Amino acid sequence: MSNKMESLETSAYREVMMSDPPPATTPFLDAQRDFVFDQIWSRPGLSRRNRRWVTLTCVGAADSLQPIDDHVWAALSSGDITVDEMLEFVLHFAVYNGWPKASHLEGVVRRAWAKMEIAAGRKGTITPPANSTLGLDDWDERIARGTQEFVDVNLINAPEPETPYIHAGILNFVFGHVWQRPGLSRRDRRFITVASVAVCDSETPLNAHTGSALESGDITKAEMDEVVLQLAAYSGFAKAQALHAVAEAAWSRINN
């Protein structure tokens, strides 16, 4: 390999991870640098910020300790994602991947941010979130608002609130609160959610969220194709194949 080619590949890794790549002493490390960073992360079809959402979801869901540390650090230190956005991501991630995984992820975010702040000569504290206008005391109003948000996000009728899961969980909390929080855009939440339901092998949510992301235009078909490839790198080609099949079927349905 020429020195020029090696330099380009090192640059691609450094721009994403904010550190120098490890020496390519094994086939895995060689492919990680040459394929994952030089060929996938460098593709123009999806912003680096949105590739970070997909990647953070994948490594968080996989309980991959070192990759979680590395990608949280890179996302924050690059400035691609602010600490407030990252903490909001943790809450959204918790809804679709579980609270124990999110608990670990939040700890990583807090430690990484403190380290950066202390290195910069600041206190390293996290500012508590501002009071939200989403905390309605009226239960019926929360359910009504959650029902409308469910429709707006999923582009289908909301289920009847007949069980604790749907009533208190889906309509009251997930759509009555989380999807409406101002810390992330709906488009940001789309990338996180599509990646989440894909890595969790969740057939019904995978069909619903992939289809609605495309039908709403929040994620374009070209961007969804890049999400599939990014997911393949961090969660495996089998899960990416399932997402690809669902996206293709949804796109065909939307255009027919």
C-alpha atoms as an extended CHARMM CRD file, in Angstrom:
* protein
*
       256  EXT
         1         1  MET       CA              0.0000000000        0.0000000000        0.0000000000  PROA      1               0.0000000000
         2         2  SER       CA              1.3580000000        3.4220000000       -0.8990000000  PROA      2               0.0000000000
         3         3  ASN       CA              2.1040000000        5.9880000000        1.7880000000  PROA      3               0.0000000000
         4         4  LYS       CA             -0.4140000000        8.3150000000        0.1340000000  PROA      4               0.0000000000
         5         5  MET       CA             -3.2100000000        5.7140000000        0.3360000000  PROA      5               0.0000000000
         6         6  GLU       CA             -2.3270000000        4.8780000000        3.9240000000  PROA      6               0.0000000000
         7         7  SER       CA             -2.4100000000        8.5690000000        4.8000000000  PROA      7               0.0000000000
         8         8  LEU       CA             -5.8980000000        8.9900000000        3.2970000000  PROA      8               0.0000000000
         9         9  GLU       CA             -7.2500000000        6.0200000000        5.2240000000  PROA      9               0.0000000000
        10        10  THR       CA             -5.6620000000        7.2440000000        8.4490000000  PROA      10              0.0000000000
        11        11  SER       CA             -7.2540000000       10.6440000000        7.8460000000  PROA      11              0.0000000000
        12        12  ALA       CA            -10.7210000000        9.1100000000        7.4130000000  PROA      12              0.0000000000
        13        13  TYR       CA            -10.3900000000        7.2340000000       10.7050000000  PROA      13              0.0000000000
        14        14  ARG       CA             -9.0640000000       10.2850000000       12.5270000000  PROA      14              0.0000000000
        15        15  GLU       CA            -11.8600000000       12.5530000000       11.2780000000  PROA      15              0.0000000000
        16        16  VAL       CA            -14.4970000000       10.1920000000       12.6450000000  PROA      16              0.0000000000
        17        17  MET       CA            -12.8910000000        8.8880000000       15.8350000000  PROA      17              0.0000000000
        18        18  MET       CA            -10.8510000000       11.9660000000       16.7720000000  PROA      18              0.0000000000
        19        19  SER       CA             -7.7970000000        9.7880000000       17.3620000000  PROA      19              0.0000000000
        20        20  ASP       CA             -5.1670000000        7.9300000000       15.3620000000  PROA      20              0.0000000000
        21        21  PRO       CA             -6.0830000000        4.4350000000       14.1360000000  PROA      21              0.0000000000
        22        22  PRO       CA             -4.4190000000        1.4230000000       15.7120000000  PROA      22              0.0000000000
        23        23  PRO       CA             -1.7760000000       -0.3010000000       13.5450000000  PROA      23              0.0000000000
        24        24  ALA       CA             -3.4460000000       -2.6040000000       11.0220000000  PROA      24              0.0000000000
        25        25  THR       CA             -1.8360000000       -5.7580000000       12.3970000000  PROA      25              0.0000000000
        26        26  THR       CA             -4.8060000000       -8.1210000000       11.8480000000  PROA      26              0.0000000000
        27        27  PRO       CA             -7.3450000000       -8.6520000000        9.0460000000  PROA      27              0.0000000000
        28        28  PHE       CA            -10.0330000000       -7.1270000000       11.2760000000  PROA      28              0.0000000000
        29        29  LEU       CA             -8.0920000000       -3.9230000000       11.9380000000  PROA      29              0.0000000000
        30        30  ASP       CA             -7.1230000000       -3.6580000000        8.2950000000  PROA      30              0.0000000000
        31        31  ALA       CA            -10.7700000000       -3.9860000000        7.1700000000  PROA      31              0.0000000000
        32        32  GLN       CA            -11.9610000000       -1.6350000000        9.9140000000  PROA      32              0.0000000000
        33        33  ARG       CA             -9.6970000000        1.1160000000        8.6450000000  PROA      33              0.0000000000
        34        34  ASP       CA             -9.9190000000        0.4890000000        4.9020000000  PROA      34              0.0000000000
        35        35  PHE       CA            -13.5860000000       -0.5260000000        4.5840000000  PROA      35              0.0000000000
        36        36  VAL       CA            -15.5350000000        0.8510000000        7.5470000000  PROA      36              0.0000000000
        37        37  PHE       CA            -13.8620000000        4.2460000000        7.7690000000  PROA      37              0.0000000000
        38        38  ASP       CA            -12.4070000000        4.8660000000        4.3230000000  PROA      38              0.0000000000
        39        39  GLN       CA            -15.3480000000        3.5050000000        2.3270000000  PROA      39              0.0000000000
        40        40  ILE       CA            -18.4680000000        3.6950000000        4.5320000000  PROA      40              0.0000000000
        41        41  TRP       CA            -17.9850000000        6.7100000000        6.8000000000  PROA      41              0.0000000000
        42        42  SER       CA            -16.6020000000        8.6720000000        3.8480000000  PROA      42              0.0000000000
        43        43  ARG       CA            -19.6360000000        8.1300000000        1.6290000000  PROA      43              0.0000000000
        44        44  PRO       CA            -21.5350000000       11.3620000000        0.8230000000  PROA      44              0.0000000000
        45        45  GLY       CA            -25.1030000000        9.9990000000        1.0450000000  PROA      45              0.0000000000
        46        46  LEU       CA            -25.5670000000       10.5420000000        4.7970000000  PROA      46              0.0000000000
        47        47  SER       CA            -24.1860000000       13.2130000000        7.0980000000  PROA      47              0.0000000000
        48        48  ARG       CA            -21.5900000000       12.2450000000        9.6730000000  PROA      48              0.0000000000
        49        49  ARG       CA            -23.9950000000       13.3270000000       12.4120000000  PROA      49              0.0000000000
        50        50  ASN       CA            -26.6630000000       10.9000000000       11.2040000000  PROA      50              0.0000000000
        51        51  ARG       CA            -24.0970000000        8.1290000000       10.8130000000  PROA      51              0.0000000000
        52        52  ARG       CA            -23.2450000000        8.7620000000       14.4580000000  PROA      52              0.0000000000
        53        53  TRP       CA            -26.8830000000        8.2490000000       15.5170000000  PROA      53              0.0000000000
        54        54  VAL       CA            -26.9850000000        4.8910000000       13.7540000000  PROA      54              0.0000000000
        55        55  THR       CA            -23.5820000000        3.8330000000       15.0790000000  PROA      55              0.0000000000
        56        56  LEU       CA            -24.2460000000        4.8880000000       18.6730000000  PROA      56              0.0000000000
        57        57  THR       CA            -27.5140000000        2.9560000000       18.6020000000  PROA      57              0.0000000000
        58        58  CYS       CA            -25.7910000000       -0.1460000000       17.2330000000  PROA      58              0.0000000000
        59        59  VAL       CA            -22.9030000000       -0.2300000000       19.7000000000  PROA      59              0.0000000000
        60        60  GLY       CA            -25.1750000000        0.6820000000       22.6100000000  PROA      60              0.0000000000
        61        61  ALA       CA            -27.6330000000       -2.0800000000       21.7910000000  PROA      61              0.0000000000
        62        62  ALA       CA            -24.7960000000       -4.5880000000       21.3730000000  PROA      62              0.0000000000
        63        63  ASP       CA            -23.3180000000       -3.8390000000       24.8300000000  PROA      63              0.0000000000
        64        64  SER       CA            -19.9830000000       -3.2240000000       23.1010000000  PROA      64              0.0000000000
        65        65  LEU       CA            -18.0690000000       -1.5590000000       25.9280000000  PROA      65              0.0000000000
        66        66  GLN       CA            -15.0000000000       -0.1990000000       24.1470000000  PROA      66              0.0000000000
        67        67  PRO       CA            -16.8970000000        0.8790000000       21.0110000000  PROA      67              0.0000000000
        68        68  ILE       CA            -19.4600000000        2.6570000000       23.2120000000  PROA      68              0.0000000000
        69        69  ASP       CA            -16.6700000000        4.5580000000       24.9670000000  PROA      69              0.0000000000
        70        70  ASP       CA            -14.9280000000        5.3580000000       21.6760000000  PROA      70              0.0000000000
        71        71  HSD       CA            -17.9740000000        6.5130000000       19.7390000000  PROA      71              0.0000000000
        72        72  VAL       CA            -19.4560000000        8.5830000000       22.5670000000  PROA      72              0.0000000000
        73        73  TRP       CA            -16.1060000000       10.3260000000       22.9740000000  PROA      73              0.0000000000
        74        74  ALA       CA            -15.7710000000       10.9080000000       19.2280000000  PROA      74              0.0000000000
        75        75  ALA       CA            -19.3120000000       12.2440000000       18.8370000000  PROA      75              0.0000000000
        76        76  LEU       CA            -18.8550000000       14.7180000000       21.6950000000  PROA      76              0.0000000000
        77        77  SER       CA            -15.2940000000       15.8020000000       21.0270000000  PROA      77              0.0000000000
        78        78  SER       CA            -15.9840000000       16.3410000000       17.3200000000  PROA      78              0.0000000000
        79        79  GLY       CA            -18.8600000000       18.6610000000       18.1380000000  PROA      79              0.0000000000
        80        80  ASP       CA            -21.1660000000       16.6540000000       15.8640000000  PROA      80              0.0000000000
        81        81  ILE       CA            -23.4840000000       16.0220000000       18.8260000000  PROA      81              0.0000000000
        82        82  THR       CA            -23.7760000000       18.2530000000       21.8860000000  PROA      82              0.0000000000
        83        83  VAL       CA            -23.8900000000       16.8230000000       25.3760000000  PROA      83              0.0000000000
        84        84  ASP       CA            -27.5400000000       17.8870000000       25.7470000000  PROA      84              0.0000000000
        85        85  GLU       CA            -28.3950000000       16.1150000000       22.4930000000  PROA      85              0.0000000000
        86        86  MET       CA            -26.4590000000       13.0510000000       23.6040000000  PROA      86              0.0000000000
        87        87  LEU       CA            -28.3610000000       12.8660000000       26.8860000000  PROA      87              0.0000000000
        88        88  GLU       CA            -31.6360000000       13.2540000000       24.9960000000  PROA      88              0.0000000000
        89        89  PHE       CA            -30.4770000000       10.4210000000       22.7330000000  PROA      89              0.0000000000
        90        90  VAL       CA            -29.9970000000        8.2390000000       25.8100000000  PROA      90              0.0000000000
        91        91  LEU       CA            -33.6530000000        8.7190000000       26.7960000000  PROA      91              0.0000000000
        92        92  HSD       CA            -34.9160000000        7.9240000000       23.3020000000  PROA      92              0.0000000000
        93        93  PHE       CA            -32.5500000000        4.9440000000       23.1270000000  PROA      93              0.0000000000
        94        94  ALA       CA            -33.9560000000        3.6690000000       26.4420000000  PROA      94              0.0000000000
        95        95  VAL       CA            -37.4690000000        3.5110000000       25.0130000000  PROA      95              0.0000000000
        96        96  TYR       CA            -36.4500000000        1.2400000000       22.1360000000  PROA      96              0.0000000000
        97        97  ASN       CA            -33.5040000000       -0.7040000000       23.5630000000  PROA      97              0.0000000000
        98        98  GLY       CA            -34.2210000000       -0.9200000000       27.2850000000  PROA      98              0.0000000000
        99        99  TRP       CA            -33.3420000000        0.9940000000       30.4220000000  PROA      99              0.0000000000
       100       100  PRO       CA            -30.3700000000       -1.1430000000       31.5620000000  PROA      100             0.0000000000
       101       101  LYS       CA            -28.5010000000       -0.5570000000       28.2920000000  PROA      101             0.0000000000
       102       102  ALA       CA            -29.3780000000        3.1380000000       28.4590000000  PROA      102             0.0000000000
       103       103  SER       CA            -28.1520000000        3.3390000000       32.0580000000  PROA      103             0.0000000000
       104       104  HSD       CA            -24.6990000000        2.2030000000       30.9770000000  PROA      104             0.0000000000
       105       105  LEU       CA            -24.7570000000        4.5660000000       28.0080000000  PROA      105             0.0000000000
       106       106  GLU       CA            -25.6770000000        7.5280000000       30.1990000000  PROA      106             0.0000000000
       107       107  GLY       CA            -22.7740000000        6.7630000000       32.5260000000  PROA      107             0.0000000000
       108       108  VAL       CA            -20.3620000000        6.7550000000       29.5850000000  PROA      108             0.0000000000
       109       109  VAL       CA            -21.7100000000       10.0770000000       28.3330000000  PROA      109             0.0000000000
       110       110  ARG       CA            -21.4350000000       11.7240000000       31.7510000000  PROA      110             0.0000000000
       111       111  ARG       CA            -17.8720000000       10.5020000000       32.3130000000  PROA      111             0.0000000000
       112       112  ALA       CA            -16.7250000000       11.5180000000       28.8440000000  PROA      112             0.0000000000
       113       113  TRP       CA            -18.2300000000       14.9890000000       29.1910000000  PROA      113             0.0000000000
       114       114  ALA       CA            -16.7250000000       15.5020000000       32.6310000000  PROA      114             0.0000000000
       115       115  LYS       CA            -13.3030000000       14.5010000000       31.3260000000  PROA      115             0.0000000000
       116       116  MET       CA            -13.5650000000       16.9850000000       28.4400000000  PROA      116             0.0000000000
       117       117  GLU       CA            -14.7850000000       19.7960000000       30.6610000000  PROA      117             0.0000000000
       118       118  ILE       CA            -12.1120000000       19.2520000000       33.3130000000  PROA      118             0.0000000000
       119       119  ALA       CA             -9.4170000000       19.1520000000       30.6160000000  PROA      119             0.0000000000
       120       120  ALA       CA            -10.7060000000       22.5300000000       29.4210000000  PROA      120             0.0000000000
       121       121  GLY       CA            -10.5010000000       23.9670000000       32.9190000000  PROA      121             0.0000000000
       122       122  ARG       CA            -14.2120000000       23.9140000000       33.6010000000  PROA      122             0.0000000000
       123       123  LYS       CA            -16.2180000000       22.1900000000       36.3510000000  PROA      123             0.0000000000
       124       124  GLY       CA            -17.4610000000       19.3050000000       34.2460000000  PROA      124             0.0000000000
       125       125  THR       CA            -21.0190000000       19.4860000000       35.5240000000  PROA      125             0.0000000000
       126       126  ILE       CA            -24.1090000000       18.8360000000       33.4430000000  PROA      126             0.0000000000
       127       127  THR       CA            -26.8300000000       21.4590000000       33.3780000000  PROA      127             0.0000000000
       128       128  PRO       CA            -30.1950000000       20.0170000000       34.4570000000  PROA      128             0.0000000000
       129       129  PRO       CA            -32.8450000000       20.1140000000       31.7040000000  PROA      129             0.0000000000
       130       130  ALA       CA            -35.1140000000       23.1180000000       31.6570000000  PROA      130             0.0000000000
       131       131  ASN       CA            -38.6770000000       22.6620000000       32.8410000000  PROA      131             0.0000000000
       132       132  SER       CA            -40.7120000000       21.0390000000       30.0830000000  PROA      132             0.0000000000
       133       133  THR       CA            -44.1850000000       22.0500000000       28.9950000000  PROA      133             0.0000000000
       134       134  LEU       CA            -44.9080000000       18.4010000000       28.1980000000  PROA      134             0.0000000000
       135       135  GLY       CA            -45.7080000000       17.3340000000       31.7500000000  PROA      135             0.0000000000
       136       136  LEU       CA            -49.4740000000       17.6470000000       31.6120000000  PROA      136             0.0000000000
       137       137  ASP       CA            -51.2420000000       16.7170000000       34.8320000000  PROA      137             0.0000000000
       138       138  ASP       CA            -54.4780000000       15.8940000000       33.0380000000  PROA      138             0.0000000000
       139       139  TRP       CA            -54.3070000000       12.2040000000       32.1170000000  PROA      139             0.0000000000
       140       140  ASP       CA            -56.9150000000       12.4440000000       29.3590000000  PROA      140             0.0000000000
       141       141  GLU       CA            -55.0420000000       15.3300000000       27.7270000000  PROA      141             0.0000000000
       142       142  ARG       CA            -51.7810000000       13.4040000000       27.7770000000  PROA      142             0.0000000000
       143       143  ILE       CA            -53.4230000000       10.3830000000       26.1590000000  PROA      143             0.0000000000
       144       144  ALA       CA            -55.0620000000       12.6000000000       23.5450000000  PROA      144             0.0000000000
       145       145  ARG       CA            -51.7880000000       14.3070000000       22.7250000000  PROA      145             0.0000000000
       146       146  GLY       CA            -49.9660000000       10.9780000000       22.6620000000  PROA      146             0.0000000000
       147       147  THR       CA            -52.5930000000        9.5570000000       20.3340000000  PROA      147             0.0000000000
       148       148  GLN       CA            -52.1310000000       12.4300000000       17.8940000000  PROA      148             0.0000000000
       149       149  GLU       CA            -48.3420000000       12.1620000000       18.0460000000  PROA      149             0.0000000000
       150       150  PHE       CA            -48.5850000000        8.4310000000       17.3780000000  PROA      150             0.0000000000
       151       151  VAL       CA            -50.6070000000        9.1980000000       14.2450000000  PROA      151             0.0000000000
       152       152  ASP       CA            -48.2150000000       11.9520000000       13.1450000000  PROA      152             0.0000000000
       153       153  VAL       CA            -45.1390000000        9.7490000000       13.5900000000  PROA      153             0.0000000000
       154       154  ASN       CA            -46.4580000000        6.3930000000       12.3950000000  PROA      154             0.0000000000
       155       155  LEU       CA            -48.9490000000        7.6500000000        9.7980000000  PROA      155             0.0000000000
       156       156  ILE       CA            -51.5210000000        5.0820000000       10.9420000000  PROA      156             0.0000000000
       157       157  ASN       CA            -54.3240000000        5.1230000000       13.4860000000  PROA      157             0.0000000000
       158       158  ALA       CA            -53.2670000000        4.7580000000       17.1040000000  PROA      158             0.0000000000
       159       159  PRO       CA            -54.2110000000        1.6110000000       19.0130000000  PROA      159             0.0000000000
       160       160  GLU       CA            -56.9400000000        1.7940000000       21.5960000000  PROA      160             0.0000000000
       161       161  PRO       CA            -55.5790000000        2.3390000000       25.1410000000  PROA      161             0.0000000000
       162       162  GLU       CA            -56.8810000000       -0.9990000000       26.3730000000  PROA      162             0.0000000000
       163       163  THR       CA            -53.7730000000       -2.3220000000       28.1560000000  PROA      163             0.0000000000
       164       164  PRO       CA            -51.1870000000       -0.7980000000       30.5130000000  PROA      164             0.0000000000
       165       165  TYR       CA            -48.5490000000       -1.1520000000       27.7620000000  PROA      165             0.0000000000
       166       166  ILE       CA            -50.5190000000        0.9400000000       25.2700000000  PROA      166             0.0000000000
       167       167  HSD       CA            -52.2230000000        3.2720000000       27.7450000000  PROA      167             0.0000000000
       168       168  ALA       CA            -49.4400000000        4.2010000000       30.1650000000  PROA      168             0.0000000000
       169       169  GLY       CA            -46.4850000000        3.2000000000       28.0060000000  PROA      169             0.0000000000
       170       170  ILE       CA            -47.0690000000        3.9460000000       24.3310000000  PROA      170             0.0000000000
       171       171  LEU       CA            -49.6420000000        6.7490000000       24.3560000000  PROA      171             0.0000000000
       172       172  ASN       CA            -48.8260000000        8.3880000000       27.6900000000  PROA      172             0.0000000000
       173       173  PHE       CA            -45.0340000000        8.1930000000       27.7650000000  PROA      173             0.0000000000
       174       174  VAL       CA            -43.4730000000        7.2340000000       24.4150000000  PROA      174             0.0000000000
       175       175  PHE       CA            -45.6620000000        9.4160000000       22.1920000000  PROA      175             0.0000000000
       176       176  GLY       CA            -47.2780000000       11.5570000000       24.8750000000  PROA      176             0.0000000000
       177       177  HSD       CA            -43.8870000000       12.7160000000       26.0600000000  PROA      177             0.0000000000
       178       178  VAL       CA            -40.6350000000       11.3760000000       24.5440000000  PROA      178             0.0000000000
       179       179  TRP       CA            -41.2980000000       11.9470000000       20.8380000000  PROA      179             0.0000000000
       180       180  GLN       CA            -42.4600000000       15.4920000000       21.6410000000  PROA      180             0.0000000000
       181       181  ARG       CA            -39.4550000000       16.5350000000       23.6860000000  PROA      181             0.0000000000
       182       182  PRO       CA            -37.5880000000       19.4890000000       22.1180000000  PROA      182             0.0000000000
       183       183  GLY       CA            -34.0460000000       18.1740000000       22.6470000000  PROA      183             0.0000000000
       184       184  LEU       CA            -33.9180000000       16.3320000000       19.3060000000  PROA      184             0.0000000000
       185       185  SER       CA            -35.7340000000       16.8560000000       16.0280000000  PROA      185             0.0000000000
       186       186  ARG       CA            -38.2120000000       14.3050000000       14.7540000000  PROA      186             0.0000000000
       187       187  ARG       CA            -35.7280000000       13.5580000000       11.9610000000  PROA      187             0.0000000000
       188       188  ASP       CA            -32.9960000000       12.7940000000       14.5250000000  PROA      188             0.0000000000
       189       189  ARG       CA            -35.4030000000       10.5200000000       16.3580000000  PROA      189             0.0000000000
       190       190  ARG       CA            -36.2270000000        8.7240000000       13.1030000000  PROA      190             0.0000000000
       191       191  PHE       CA            -32.5980000000        7.6630000000       12.5740000000  PROA      191             0.0000000000
       192       192  ILE       CA            -32.2660000000        6.4650000000       16.1660000000  PROA      192             0.0000000000
       193       193  THR       CA            -35.5630000000        4.5890000000       16.0700000000  PROA      193             0.0000000000
       194       194  VAL       CA            -35.0500000000        2.8730000000       12.7200000000  PROA      194             0.0000000000
       195       195  ALA       CA            -31.6220000000        1.6700000000       13.8430000000  PROA      195             0.0000000000
       196       196  SER       CA            -33.0650000000        0.5460000000       17.1900000000  PROA      196             0.0000000000
       197       197  VAL       CA            -35.8910000000       -1.5560000000       15.7970000000  PROA      197             0.0000000000
       198       198  ALA       CA            -33.5140000000       -3.0600000000       13.2260000000  PROA      198             0.0000000000
       199       199  VAL       CA            -30.9130000000       -4.1710000000       15.7780000000  PROA      199             0.0000000000
       200       200  CYS       CA            -33.6620000000       -5.5010000000       18.0760000000  PROA      200             0.0000000000
       201       201  ASP       CA            -35.1470000000       -7.6990000000       15.3050000000  PROA      201             0.0000000000
       202       202  SER       CA            -38.5470000000       -6.1670000000       16.0480000000  PROA      202             0.0000000000
       203       203  GLU       CA            -40.6690000000       -7.0980000000       13.0220000000  PROA      203             0.0000000000
       204       204  THR       CA            -43.7680000000       -4.9950000000       13.6370000000  PROA      204             0.0000000000
       205       205  PRO       CA            -41.9430000000       -1.8130000000       14.7750000000  PROA      205             0.0000000000
       206       206  LEU       CA            -39.3660000000       -2.3380000000       12.0050000000  PROA      206             0.0000000000
       207       207  ASN       CA            -42.0750000000       -2.3010000000        9.3510000000  PROA      207             0.0000000000
       208       208  ALA       CA            -43.9250000000        0.5940000000       10.9800000000  PROA      208             0.0000000000
       209       209  HSD       CA            -40.9960000000        2.9210000000       11.6200000000  PROA      209             0.0000000000
       210       210  THR       CA            -39.1110000000        2.2160000000        8.3930000000  PROA      210             0.0000000000
       211       211  GLY       CA            -42.2370000000        2.7560000000        6.3400000000  PROA      211             0.0000000000
       212       212  SER       CA            -43.2960000000        5.9380000000        8.1280000000  PROA      212             0.0000000000
       213       213  ALA       CA            -39.7780000000        7.3990000000        8.0020000000  PROA      213             0.0000000000
       214       214  LEU       CA            -39.8030000000        7.0020000000        4.2200000000  PROA      214             0.0000000000
       215       215  GLU       CA            -43.4420000000        7.9680000000        3.6550000000  PROA      215             0.0000000000
       216       216  SER       CA            -43.0990000000       11.1350000000        5.7370000000  PROA      216             0.0000000000
       217       217  GLY       CA            -39.9830000000       12.1770000000        3.8470000000  PROA      217             0.0000000000
       218       218  ASP       CA            -38.0790000000       12.5830000000        7.1170000000  PROA      218             0.0000000000
       219       219  ILE       CA            -35.5660000000       10.0760000000        5.7330000000  PROA      219             0.0000000000
       220       220  THR       CA            -35.1100000000        9.8970000000        1.9780000000  PROA      220             0.0000000000
       221       221  LYS       CA            -34.7420000000        6.5870000000        0.1660000000  PROA      221             0.0000000000
       222       222  ALA       CA            -31.0870000000        7.3990000000       -0.5940000000  PROA      222             0.0000000000
       223       223  GLU       CA            -30.4760000000        8.1150000000        3.0880000000  PROA      223             0.0000000000
       224       224  MET       CA            -32.2290000000        4.9080000000        4.1140000000  PROA      224             0.0000000000
       225       225  ASP       CA            -29.9260000000        2.9820000000        1.7870000000  PROA      225             0.0000000000
       226       226  GLU       CA            -26.9740000000        4.5180000000        3.6480000000  PROA      226             0.0000000000
       227       227  VAL       CA            -28.5490000000        3.6820000000        7.0180000000  PROA      227             0.0000000000
       228       228  VAL       CA            -28.7020000000        0.0410000000        5.8930000000  PROA      228             0.0000000000
       229       229  LEU       CA            -25.0070000000        0.0680000000        5.0000000000  PROA      229             0.0000000000
       230       230  GLN       CA            -23.9990000000        1.8180000000        8.2330000000  PROA      230             0.0000000000
       231       231  LEU       CA            -26.0380000000       -0.6840000000       10.2210000000  PROA      231             0.0000000000
       232       232  ALA       CA            -24.3390000000       -3.5430000000        8.3620000000  PROA      232             0.0000000000
       233       233  ALA       CA            -20.9450000000       -2.2950000000        9.5300000000  PROA      233             0.0000000000
       234       234  TYR       CA            -21.9220000000       -2.0530000000       13.1990000000  PROA      234             0.0000000000
       235       235  SER       CA            -24.6730000000       -4.6580000000       13.6880000000  PROA      235             0.0000000000
       236       236  GLY       CA            -23.9340000000       -7.1550000000       10.9410000000  PROA      236             0.0000000000
       237       237  PHE       CA            -25.0900000000       -7.8510000000        7.4190000000  PROA      237             0.0000000000
       238       238  ALA       CA            -27.9060000000      -10.1750000000        8.4960000000  PROA      238             0.0000000000
       239       239  LYS       CA            -29.7270000000       -7.4360000000       10.4290000000  PROA      239             0.0000000000
       240       240  ALA       CA            -28.9820000000       -4.9820000000        7.6300000000  PROA      240             0.0000000000
       241       241  GLN       CA            -30.4530000000       -7.4190000000        5.1060000000  PROA      241             0.0000000000
       242       242  ALA       CA            -33.7160000000       -7.4820000000        7.0700000000  PROA      242             0.0000000000
       243       243  LEU       CA            -33.8160000000       -3.6630000000        7.1830000000  PROA      243             0.0000000000
       244       244  HSD       CA            -33.0080000000       -3.5080000000        3.4670000000  PROA      244             0.0000000000
       245       245  ALA       CA            -35.8750000000       -5.8630000000        2.6100000000  PROA      245             0.0000000000
       246       246  VAL       CA            -38.3560000000       -3.8720000000        4.6990000000  PROA      246             0.0000000000
       247       247  ALA       CA            -37.1800000000       -0.5500000000        3.2230000000  PROA      247             0.0000000000
       248       248  GLU       CA            -37.4560000000       -1.8520000000       -0.3390000000  PROA      248             0.0000000000
       249       249  ALA       CA            -40.9540000000       -3.2070000000        0.2660000000  PROA      249             0.0000000000
       250       250  ALA       CA            -42.0570000000        0.0380000000        1.9130000000  PROA      250             0.0000000000
       251       251  TRP       CA            -40.6300000000        2.1660000000       -0.8920000000  PROA      251             0.0000000000
       252       252  SER       CA            -42.3570000000        0.0300000000       -3.5100000000  PROA      252             0.0000000000
       253       253  ARG       CA            -45.6630000000        0.3480000000       -1.6530000000  PROA      253             0.0000000000
       254       254  ILE       CA            -45.3230000000        4.1100000000       -1.2980000000  PROA      254             0.0000000000
       255       255  ASN       CA            -44.6400000000        4.5780000000       -4.9980000000  PROA      255             0.0000000000
       256       256  ASN       CA            -47.4030000000        2.2930000000       -6.2760000000  PROA      256             0.0000000000
